[in-house]
Amino acid sequence: MAENEIVGPRVYSCSNCRNHVCLHDDIISKAFQGRNSRAFLFSHAMNIVVGPKEDRQLMTGLHTVADIYCRDCREVLGWKYERAYEETQKYKEGKFIFEKSKIVKENW
């Protein structure tokens, strides 16, 4: 094994401060649209702060969401789905959207 070969989970970091915020293995879908760029749906997140809940009309209907911020630099990274009102969207509840432009691959 090469000395500089990466072993362990593939991590995404905040593009602003490089705080680790999510794992590649937790991606559910890459087919989402964020506010300003493509976005990924993740099952888990780490090192984030969840803001206040609010109802938002999104492309797939009305959802209760909360913005998520990097714990270290407070950059808005995306949002957490708290509630989906459409039955077909319930699978999103408790999941996290990270905007592709706000995260970077860390060491892979």
Number of C-alpha atoms within 10 A of each C-alpha: 6 5 5 6 9 11 8 6 10 15 19 23 21 28 18 15 13 16 21 22 21 24 19 13 12 16 17 15 12 14 9 15 17 18 10 10 13 15 23 21 24 22 18 17 19 13 15 21 18 16 14 9 16 12 13 12 10 13 9 11 11 15 23 17 26 21 18 23 20 25 17 15 13 14 17 19 25 24 22 25 21 18 21 20 13 11 7 9 15 14 11 19 17 15 19 28 27 29 21 20 14 19 23 18 16 15 10 11
